[in-house]
Amino acid sequence: MTPELESQFQHEPQAEPSARLTDALAPGNPVFQAVFDVLRQRIRRGEWLPGERLPSISQLSKTMEVSTGSVREALRSLQSIGLVKIEHGRGVFVTGWRPTTDLTAYFQNVNTGLIVALAETRRILEPELAALAAERGTISELTQIETLAQEMEQEAREGLDFVAPDVQFHRQIAQAARNPIMFRMMESINDLFLESRQLTSLEPGMTARAVRYHLLIAEALRDRNAPQARLLMLAHMNDTLSSLMAVEARIAGDAQLEPPEQ
């Protein structure tokens, strides 16, 4: 572990930040992401308990003063990381959260250095998960993975941020791999994965490349071609890491150009 990461690692989880929407809104941050951050924090504080139904989309939209579309996208993202379950016709229910597997609670702040470390971790884990999924996944699971890849392609064509199917795509592959240890490791970095997507989405051409990789990986899984699935996922992870390092370098360069405070 590098000295920079060692200085960030805490033996006790940090206190949750304020869960106000105005605090979550940042330049370049989509409104649905701010809604997601606030709802996630409120769930973790115990404002809604496991099994409890959240207020309706229209109620949340009114109280948070955002569109129903932003709330709906935020809820889909919360479902993709396992915090809520959307039951059509009944509502959205809290499924609970496991603080012992939430790595973000053990770091003082989530910066680009930590996100790059995440990408390096994913580069180790995900190619093998893809290969195992090709060998062990059920037909139903592999079909669902392909459907998610196609859903991402459609949402990208419509100019939408396909965060929910993206997270679910990688989660489904980890589940289909039938390795409970590796699956739990992937579950523990879901929140960091969402932070990573915010950065990589800033890199020109990244969205189109990610969609293409997902389609090719889904095809290899469907054909049960484990070596091909491994190579494609490795290429995807390398591309993600390269994009994150480019973003990190750009942020560092911008910081150097800022005039010193008087």
C-alpha positions in Angstrom: 0.0 0.0 0.0 1.4 3.4 -0.9 2.0 6.1 1.8 -0.7 8.2 0.3 -3.3 5.4 0.7 -1.9 4.5 4.1 -2.6 8.0 5.3 -6.2 7.8 4.1 -7.0 4.4 5.6 -8.9 4.6 8.9 -9.5 1.8 11.4 -12.8 3.3 12.3 -15.5 4.2 9.7 -15.8 7.9 9.2 -18.8 9.9 10.1 -21.4 10.3 7.3 -21.3 13.7 5.6 -24.4 16.0 5.5 -27.2 14.5 3.6 -28.6 17.7 2.1 -29.1 17.9 -1.6 -27.4 21.3 -1.9 -24.2 19.8 -0.4 -24.3 16.9 -2.9 -24.8 19.2 -5.9 -21.4 19.9 -7.4 -20.2 21.4 -10.7 -20.5 18.7 -13.4 -22.4 16.4 -11.1 -25.6 15.1 -12.6 -28.7 15.9 -10.5 -29.6 12.2 -10.3 -26.2 11.5 -8.8 -26.8 14.2 -6.1 -30.2 12.6 -5.3 -28.5 9.2 -5.2 -25.9 10.5 -2.7 -28.5 12.0 -0.4 -30.8 9.0 -0.4 -27.9 6.6 0.2 -26.7 8.6 3.2 -30.3 8.8 4.6 -30.6 5.0 4.3 -27.3 4.4 6.0 -28.2 6.7 8.8 -31.2 4.5 9.5 -33.8 7.1 8.4 -35.5 4.2 6.5 -35.0 0.7 8.0 -34.7 -2.6 6.1 -38.0 -3.6 4.8 -39.5 -0.1 5.0 -41.0 1.5 2.0 -39.5 4.8 0.7 -41.7 7.8 -0.1 -43.1 7.7 -3.6 -41.2 9.1 -6.5 -43.5 12.1 -6.7 -43.1 12.8 -3.0 -39.3 12.6 -3.1 -39.3 14.8 -6.2 -41.4 17.4 -4.4 -39.4 17.4 -1.2 -36.0 17.4 -2.9 -37.2 19.9 -5.6 -35.9 17.8 -8.5 -37.6 16.1 -11.5 -39.2 12.7 -11.1 -36.8 11.4 -13.8 -33.8 12.3 -11.6 -35.4 10.5 -8.6 -36.2 7.5 -10.7 -32.6 7.2 -12.1 -31.2 7.6 -8.5 -33.5 4.8 -7.3 -32.3 2.5 -10.1 -28.7 3.2 -9.1 -29.5 2.4 -5.4 -31.1 -0.9 -6.6 -28.0 -1.7 -8.6 -25.8 -1.6 -5.5 -28.3 -3.6 -3.4 -29.6 -0.8 -1.1 -33.2 -0.9 -2.3 -35.5 -3.1 -4.3 -38.0 -1.7 -6.7 -41.3 -3.6 -6.8 -43.5 -2.4 -9.6 -47.0 -1.6 -8.3 -45.9 -1.7 -4.7 -43.0 0.8 -4.3 -39.4 1.0 -3.4 -38.2 -0.9 -0.3 -35.0 -0.7 1.7 -33.1 -4.0 1.6 -30.5 -3.0 4.2 -26.7 -2.4 4.1 -23.7 -4.1 5.5 -21.2 -1.6 7.0 -18.5 -4.3 7.3 -18.3 -4.6 3.5 -18.5 -0.9 2.7 -14.9 0.1 1.9 -15.7 3.8 1.3 -16.5 4.2 5.0 -12.8 3.5 5.8 -11.3 6.3 3.9 -11.2 9.9 4.9 -11.9 11.1 1.3 -12.4 9.6 -2.1 -10.0 11.2 -4.5 -8.6 10.3 -7.9 -5.7 8.4 -6.3 -8.0 6.1 -4.6 -10.1 5.6 -7.7 -7.0 4.7 -9.7 -6.3 2.1 -6.9 -9.8 0.8 -7.4 -9.2 0.4 -11.2 -6.0 -1.5 -10.5 -8.0 -3.8 -8.2 -10.7 -4.4 -10.7 -8.0 -5.2 -13.4 -6.9 -8.1 -11.2 -10.4 -9.4 -10.3 -12.8 -8.8 -13.2 -11.0 -10.7 -16.0 -11.0 -13.9 -13.9 -14.6 -13.3 -12.9 -15.5 -13.0 -16.6 -13.8 -16.3 -17.4 -15.5 -18.1 -14.5 -18.9 -16.7 -15.5 -18.4 -18.1 -19.0 -17.8 -21.5 -17.5 -20.3 -21.5 -14.6 -23.0 -19.0 -15.4 -26.5 -20.3 -16.2 -28.2 -19.6 -19.5 -30.6 -17.3 -17.7 -27.7 -15.3 -16.1 -25.7 -15.0 -19.4 -28.9 -13.9 -21.2 -29.5 -11.2 -18.6 -25.9 -10.0 -18.9 -26.4 -9.7 -22.7 -29.7 -7.8 -22.1 -27.9 -5.4 -19.8 -25.2 -4.7 -22.4 -27.9 -4.0 -25.0 -29.7 -1.8 -22.6 -26.5 0.2 -22.1 -26.1 0.6 -25.9 -29.7 1.9 -26.2 -29.4 4.4 -23.4 -26.1 5.6 -24.7 -27.7 6.2 -28.1 -30.4 8.3 -26.3 -27.7 10.3 -24.6 -28.5 8.9 -21.2 -26.1 8.0 -18.4 -26.4 4.2 -18.3 -25.1 3.9 -14.7 -27.7 1.4 -13.4 -27.3 -1.3 -16.1 -23.5 -0.7 -16.1 -23.2 -1.5 -12.4 -25.6 -4.4 -12.7 -23.7 -5.8 -15.7 -20.5 -6.2 -13.7 -22.4 -7.3 -10.6 -24.2 -10.0 -12.6 -20.9 -11.3 -14.0 -19.5 -11.5 -10.5 -22.6 -13.4 -9.4 -22.4 -15.8 -12.4 -18.8 -16.6 -11.5 -20.0 -18.6 -8.5 -17.2 -17.5 -6.2 -18.6 -16.1 -3.0 -15.4 -14.5 -1.8 -14.7 -12.6 -5.1 -18.4 -11.6 -5.3 -18.2 -10.1 -1.8 -15.1 -8.3 -2.7 -16.9 -6.8 -5.7 -19.9 -5.9 -3.6 -17.6 -3.9 -1.2 -16.4 -1.6 -4.0 -19.7 -0.7 -5.6 -19.8 2.8 -4.2 -16.2 3.4 -5.4 -17.3 2.0 -8.8 -19.9 4.8 -9.0 -17.3 7.4 -8.1 -15.1 6.0 -10.8 -17.8 6.3 -13.5 -18.2 10.0 -12.8 -14.6 10.5 -13.7 -14.3 8.2 -16.7 -17.5 9.7 -18.2 -15.5 12.9 -18.5 -13.0 11.3 -20.9 -13.8 11.8 -24.6 -14.9 8.5 -26.3 -15.0 6.5 -23.1 -18.7 5.9 -23.3 -18.6 4.5 -26.8 -15.7 2.3 -26.0 -17.3 1.0 -22.8 -20.5 0.1 -24.6 -18.5 -1.8 -27.3 -16.5 -3.7 -24.7 -19.7 -4.7 -22.8 -21.3 -6.0 -26.0 -18.2 -8.0 -26.9 -17.9 -9.4 -23.4 -21.5 -10.4 -23.3 -21.1 -12.2 -26.7 -18.0 -14.1 -25.4 -20.0 -15.1 -22.3 -22.9 -16.3 -24.3 -20.6 -18.4 -26.4 -18.9 -19.7 -23.2 -15.6 -18.6 -24.5 -13.7 -18.2 -21.2 -10.3 -17.1 -22.7 -12.0 -14.5 -24.9 -14.1 -13.2 -22.0 -11.0 -12.8 -19.9 -9.0 -11.0 -22.6 -11.9 -8.6 -23.4 -12.5 -7.8 -19.8 -8.8 -7.2 -19.3 -8.8 -4.8 -22.2 -11.8 -3.0 -20.8 -10.2 -2.7 -17.4 -6.9 -1.4 -19.0 -8.9 1.2 -20.9 -10.7 2.3 -17.8 -7.4 2.6 -15.9 -5.8 4.6 -18.7 -8.8 6.9 -18.8 -8.7 7.5 -15.0 -4.9 8.2 -15.1 -5.5 10.7 -17.9 -8.3 12.4 -15.8 -6.0 12.4 -12.8 -3.2 14.1 -14.8 -5.6 16.7 -16.1 -7.0 17.5 -12.6 -3.4 17.8 -11.3 -2.5 20.1 -14.2 -5.5 22.3 -13.6 -4.7 22.6 -9.9 -1.2 23.8 -10.8 -2.6 26.5 -13.1 -4.9 27.9 -10.3 -3.6 31.2 -8.9 -2.4 31.0 -5.2 -4.8 32.2 -2.6 -4.1 35.7 -1.3 
